[in-house]
Amino acid sequence: MKVLVIGSGGREHALVRHLLRDPQVEAVIAAPGNPGIASVARCEPLPGGVTDGAAIADLAARHTVDLVVLGPEAPLVAGVADLLRERGYAVFGPSGAAAQLEGSKAFAKDVMTAAGVPTAQARVCATLPEVAAAMAEFGAPHVIKDDGLAAGKGVVVTDSSEAALAHASTCLDKPGGRVVVEGYLDGPEVSLFCVCDGTTVLPLAPAQDFKRVFDGDEGPNTGGMGAYSPLPWAPADLVNEVVQTVARPTVAEMARRGTPFSGLLFIGLAVTAGGPRVIEFNVRFGDPETLVVLERLASPLGGLLHAAATGDLADIPPLEWSPQAAVVVVIAAEGYPGTPRTGDVITGVEEISESAVVLHAGTARNEAGDLISAGGRVVSVVGRGADLDQARQAAYGAVSRVALAGSHHRTDIAAAACEPVVQG
């Protein structure tokens, strides 16, 4: 089959790379892609951006593709999958209505309540007095979430009521702005991806993401600074429990509402003393977790995504996983997660060893053909090994070879998981 992948980040580079490993996949086209993707697949421009559904449909027609994979959340929430399905294409990604599970935190909470999904208490607020009242009700730490899309940076968790109210004010100042104020969920976080076709749910291996920009989970939230899989400290029945108590009830509730969920349901969890609780839903592969999860997936990816897109997920044999561990470390540009510095030359990427791979995100080529930084999270380095410690060494050994002026990365990705007792 021919596959069209929409997006330009590390997630899309990972998707393209693993789709090409599937013997059933004869070609992958990416739009707009990035220099890393261009080294292994054909890239096409998208002048109108990833939400230009008509241009994406034209690309799909020109290349006679059998499957379209929508990577980022923006085209999903914008309803691009609906337009493509109307044109007759198999699409991996939910409809615009179903994508509201990520597009609106308030909608997601409503669905969770209706489905009986374990999650934090929450209040949807449209004014600062409402926010202050909810904060007083739940106490600190304060959890303030922008109701809409915010590229992974719309959540503030803080003991400071001033910082919480300031974030809420910024969110409320947007047209139609709302925030969700939640009770704090204490416990290590887990990301679980579930492939869905509207009825059937097939979980992938869990991963743990590191959202804060600095070591020790300090500093502001980012789109993700690293991740690892597997999780040696997680309860043995965690995945099965989350599928039974979260994924299947949510998919059933979405079907009941007439908006069946087909695509990737990303469940962000806190493993609390009372069991797993949902922090949030996303409706696409998460970056950087996808990079380690796909690194461990031994089953063909193209067949899996096509089965989800066509309602045939129940026919997929049990997924196979590599026993190896994977750790990814994100190298970010100076200034990230604020305004990143761009245009700096990146070197050392070609020197990475067999036990690691560099996946491109915010990269471009200058007129001289040099690889340069073009975004906040610039490249992600994935290390593999027999266990997490070896994978971590492979990742950081490769990171040390990549040179980018002013760049920064966390030095503690998966460090606690390599200790006998995980530190939250």
C-alpha positions in Angstrom: 0.0 0.0 0.0 0.9 3.7 -0.4 0.7 5.8 2.7 0.5 9.6 3.0 1.7 11.0 6.4 0.7 14.6 7.3 3.1 16.5 9.6 6.6 17.6 10.0 7.8 16.6 13.5 9.6 13.8 15.3 6.4 11.9 15.6 5.9 11.9 11.8 9.6 11.0 11.2 9.0 8.0 13.5 5.8 7.0 11.8 7.4 7.2 8.3 10.4 5.2 9.5 8.3 2.4 10.9 5.8 2.4 8.1 8.7 1.8 5.7 9.6 -1.3 7.7 6.2 -2.9 6.9 6.5 -5.3 3.9 3.0 -4.3 2.8 4.0 -0.6 2.5 5.5 0.1 -0.9 5.9 3.8 -0.6 5.4 6.6 2.0 4.8 10.2 1.1 5.1 12.9 3.7 3.7 16.5 3.7 5.3 18.8 4.5 7.9 16.5 6.2 11.3 17.6 7.3 15.0 17.0 6.2 15.1 13.7 8.2 12.0 12.4 6.6 13.3 13.5 3.2 16.3 11.2 3.5 14.0 8.1 3.6 10.8 9.2 1.8 9.3 11.6 -0.7 8.2 15.0 0.8 5.6 17.2 -0.7 5.0 20.9 0.2 1.8 22.0 1.9 1.8 25.8 1.4 -1.6 26.1 3.2 -0.4 24.1 6.2 -1.6 20.9 7.7 -5.2 22.0 8.1 -5.6 22.5 4.3 -7.8 19.5 3.8 -8.4 20.2 0.1 -4.7 20.3 -0.6 -4.2 17.1 1.4 -6.9 15.4 -0.6 -5.3 16.5 -3.9 -2.0 15.0 -2.7 -3.7 11.8 -1.9 -5.3 11.7 -5.3 -2.1 12.6 -7.1 -0.2 9.8 -5.4 -3.1 7.3 -5.4 -2.6 6.5 -1.8 -4.4 3.8 0.2 -4.1 5.3 3.6 -3.7 8.8 5.0 -2.2 9.2 8.5 -2.9 12.6 10.1 -0.1 13.2 12.6 -0.8 16.5 14.5 -3.9 17.4 16.4 -4.7 20.6 14.5 -5.9 19.0 11.2 -7.9 16.4 13.3 -9.7 19.1 15.3 -10.3 21.0 12.1 -12.1 18.1 10.6 -9.6 17.2 7.8 -10.3 13.5 8.4 -14.0 14.1 7.5 -13.2 15.8 4.2 -10.8 12.9 3.3 -13.3 10.3 4.1 -15.9 12.1 2.0 -13.4 11.8 -0.9 -13.2 8.0 -0.3 -9.9 7.7 1.5 -9.1 5.4 4.4 -7.9 7.8 7.2 -6.1 7.0 10.4 -7.4 9.7 12.7 -10.8 10.7 14.3 -13.5 12.9 12.8 -13.6 16.5 13.8 -16.5 15.8 16.3 -14.6 12.9 17.9 -11.3 14.9 18.0 -13.0 17.2 20.5 -11.7 14.8 23.1 -8.5 16.8 22.7 -9.9 20.0 21.2 -11.9 20.7 24.4 -10.9 19.7 27.9 -14.5 20.5 29.0 -15.9 18.1 26.4 -13.5 15.4 27.4 -14.5 15.8 31.1 -18.2 15.5 30.1 -17.5 12.3 28.2 -15.5 10.9 31.1 -18.3 11.6 33.5 -20.9 10.0 31.3 -18.6 6.9 30.7 -17.7 6.5 34.4 -14.0 7.0 33.7 -11.9 7.6 36.8 -10.4 11.1 36.7 -9.9 14.2 38.8 -12.7 16.4 40.0 -13.1 19.4 37.7 -14.9 22.7 37.2 -15.3 24.5 33.9 -14.8 28.2 34.4 -15.3 31.3 32.1 -14.5 34.0 34.6 -11.6 34.7 37.1 -14.0 34.6 40.1 -15.2 31.2 39.1 -11.5 30.1 38.8 -10.7 31.4 42.2 -13.7 29.6 43.7 -12.7 26.3 42.1 -9.1 26.8 43.3 -10.3 27.3 46.8 -12.5 24.2 46.6 -9.7 21.9 45.4 -6.7 23.5 47.2 -3.1 23.4 46.1 -1.3 22.3 44.0 -3.6 24.2 41.5 -4.2 22.6 38.1 -5.3 25.1 35.5 -5.9 23.9 31.9 -6.7 25.9 28.8 -9.9 24.4 27.4 -8.5 24.5 23.8 -5.5 23.3 21.9 -2.2 24.7 23.3 0.6 22.5 21.8 1.2 20.8 25.2 1.8 24.1 27.0 -1.8 24.9 28.1 -1.5 23.3 31.5 -0.1 24.9 34.7 0.4 23.0 37.9 1.6 25.3 40.7 1.4 26.0 44.4 1.2 29.7 43.6 -2.3 31.1 43.4 -1.0 34.1 41.7 0.7 32.0 38.9 -2.5 29.9 38.6 -4.7 33.0 38.2 -2.3 34.6 35.8 -2.4 31.6 33.5 -6.2 31.4 33.8 -6.4 35.1 32.9 -4.3 34.5 29.7 -6.5 31.6 28.7 -9.8 33.5 29.4 -8.6 36.5 27.4 -8.8 34.4 24.2 -12.1 34.6 22.2 -14.5 32.2 23.9 -11.8 31.4 26.4 -12.5 28.9 29.1 -10.4 27.0 31.6 -10.8 23.7 33.4 -9.7 23.8 37.0 -9.0 20.3 38.5 -8.0 18.6 41.7 -4.4 17.5 41.7 -3.6 13.9 40.9 -0.6 12.6 42.8 1.5 9.8 41.4 3.8 8.9 38.5 2.4 9.7 35.0 1.9 7.2 32.2 1.1 7.6 28.6 -1.0 4.8 27.0 -1.8 4.8 23.3 -4.8 2.8 22.2 -5.5 2.1 18.5 -9.3 2.2 17.9 -11.6 1.6 14.9 -14.8 2.9 16.5 -15.5 -0.4 18.3 -12.4 -2.4 19.0 -9.6 -1.1 21.2 -6.0 -2.3 20.9 -3.5 -0.9 23.4 0.2 -0.3 22.7 3.0 -0.5 25.2 2.9 2.2 27.9 5.6 4.9 28.1 6.5 7.8 30.5 6.9 11.3 29.3 8.9 14.2 30.8 7.0 17.4 30.3 8.9 20.0 32.3 11.8 21.7 30.6 14.5 21.2 33.3 16.0 18.3 35.3 14.0 17.3 38.4 10.7 18.3 36.7 11.5 22.0 37.2 10.5 24.8 34.9 7.5 25.3 32.6 5.7 22.6 30.7 6.8 21.8 27.2 5.6 19.5 24.4 7.8 16.8 26.0 11.6 16.6 26.7 12.0 12.8 26.7 10.4 9.5 27.3 11.1 5.8 27.9 9.5 2.4 27.5 8.9 -0.1 29.1 8.0 0.9 32.6 9.6 -1.7 35.0 7.9 -0.1 38.0 4.3 -0.1 36.6 1.7 -2.5 38.0 1.5 -5.7 35.9 -2.2 -5.3 35.2 -2.0 -1.5 34.4 -2.7 -1.7 30.7 -5.5 -4.2 31.0 -7.1 -2.1 33.8 -6.9 1.1 31.8 -8.4 -0.6 28.7 -11.3 -1.9 30.8 -12.0 1.2 32.9 -11.0 4.0 30.5 -10.5 3.2 26.8 -13.5 0.9 26.2 -16.0 2.9 28.2 -14.8 6.1 26.3 -15.1 4.5 22.9 -18.5 3.1 23.8 -19.7 6.5 25.0 -18.4 8.2 21.8 -20.3 5.7 19.7 -23.5 6.2 21.8 -23.2 9.9 21.0 -23.1 9.2 17.3 -19.4 10.3 17.0 -17.5 7.0 16.9 -13.8 7.3 17.7 -11.5 5.9 15.1 -7.8 6.5 15.3 -5.4 6.9 18.2 -6.7 7.5 21.7 -3.8 8.8 23.8 -4.6 8.4 27.5 -2.5 10.5 29.9 -2.7 8.9 33.4 -1.6 9.4 36.9 -1.0 6.2 38.8 -2.4 7.3 42.2 -2.7 5.4 45.4 -6.3 4.7 44.5 -5.4 3.4 41.0 -5.0 5.0 37.6 -6.8 8.3 36.9 -7.1 10.1 33.6 -5.3 13.4 33.4 -6.2 14.1 29.8 -7.0 12.6 26.4 -5.3 13.4 23.2 -6.4 12.1 19.8 -3.1 11.4 18.1 0.3 9.8 18.7 2.2 11.8 21.3 5.6 13.2 20.8 8.1 12.1 22.2 6.4 8.9 23.6 5.7 7.6 20.1 9.4 7.5 19.3 10.1 4.9 22.0 6.8 3.0 21.6 7.3 2.5 17.9 10.9 1.6 18.4 9.7 -1.4 20.4 6.8 -2.4 18.2 7.7 -5.5 16.2 4.4 -5.9 14.4 3.8 -4.2 11.0 2.6 -0.6 11.5 1.0 -0.1 8.1 -1.4 -3.0 8.5 -2.3 -1.9 12.0 -3.2 1.6 11.1 -5.0 0.5 7.9 -7.1 -1.9 9.9 -8.1 0.8 12.3 -9.0 3.1 9.4 -11.2 0.5 7.8 -12.9 -1.0 10.9 -11.0 -4.3 10.7 -9.0 -4.0 14.0 -10.6 -7.1 15.4 -8.8 -9.2 12.7 -5.3 -8.0 13.7 -3.2 -10.7 15.4 -1.8 -10.0 18.9 0.9 -7.3 18.7 4.5 -8.3 19.1 7.0 -6.3 21.1 10.8 -6.2 21.2 12.2 -7.1 24.6 14.6 -4.2 24.2 14.1 -0.9 26.0 14.1 2.5 24.4 14.9 6.0 25.7 14.4 9.3 23.8 16.1 12.6 24.7 14.9 15.8 23.1 17.5 18.5 22.1 15.8 21.9 22.2 16.8 25.2 20.9 17.9 28.1 23.0 14.8 29.9 24.3 12.5 26.9 24.3 9.7 26.6 25.5 9.5 30.4 25.0 10.6 31.9 21.7 13.3 29.6 20.3 16.4 30.7 18.5 16.5 29.3 14.9 18.9 29.2 12.0 21.8 27.6 13.9 23.8 24.8 12.2 23.4 21.3 13.6 26.3 18.9 13.3 27.1 15.4 14.4 23.8 13.8 13.4 25.6 11.6 10.8 28.0 10.3 13.5 25.3 8.5 15.5 26.0 4.8 16.2 23.8 1.7 15.5 22.3 1.7 19.0 20.7 5.1 18.5 18.8 7.0 15.9 18.2 10.8 15.4 14.6 11.8 14.5 14.1 15.3 13.1 11.5 17.8 14.4 12.4 21.5 14.1 15.0 21.2 11.4 15.5 22.7 7.9 18.2 23.2 5.3 19.8 26.6 4.6 20.9 27.7 1.1 24.2 26.1 1.6 22.5 22.8 2.3 23.5 22.7 6.0 21.1 21.2 8.5 19.8 24.1 10.7 17.4 24.6 13.6 13.9 25.7 12.7 11.8 25.2 15.8 11.8 24.7 19.6 12.3 20.9 19.9 14.9 20.4 17.2 15.9 16.7 17.2 15.1 13.7 19.3 17.7 11.0 20.0 16.4 7.5 20.6 18.7 4.9 22.3 18.0 1.2 22.4 19.4 -1.4 24.7 18.8 -4.7 26.5 17.4 -2.7 29.5 16.7 0.9 30.3 20.2 1.6 31.6 21.8 0.5 28.3 19.2 2.4 26.3 19.8 5.5 28.4 23.5 5.2 27.9 23.0 4.8 24.1 20.7 7.8 24.0 23.0 10.1 26.0 26.1 8.9 24.2 24.5 10.0 20.9 23.2 13.3 22.4 26.8 14.2 23.2 27.8 14.0 19.5 25.1 16.4 18.4 26.2 20.0 18.4 23.8 22.9 18.3 24.7 26.3 19.7 22.7 27.3 22.7 20.8 24.0 22.8 19.6 22.3 26.0 18.3 18.9 27.0 17.4 17.1 30.2 20.0 14.9 31.7 17.7 12.8 33.9 15.4 11.1 31.4 14.6 7.5 32.7 17.2 8.0 35.5 14.8 7.2 38.3 13.4 4.2 36.4 16.9 2.7 36.3 17.1 2.7 40.1 15.7 -0.1 42.3 12.8 2.1 43.5 11.2 4.6 41.1 11.0 8.2 42.5 7.5 9.1 41.3 
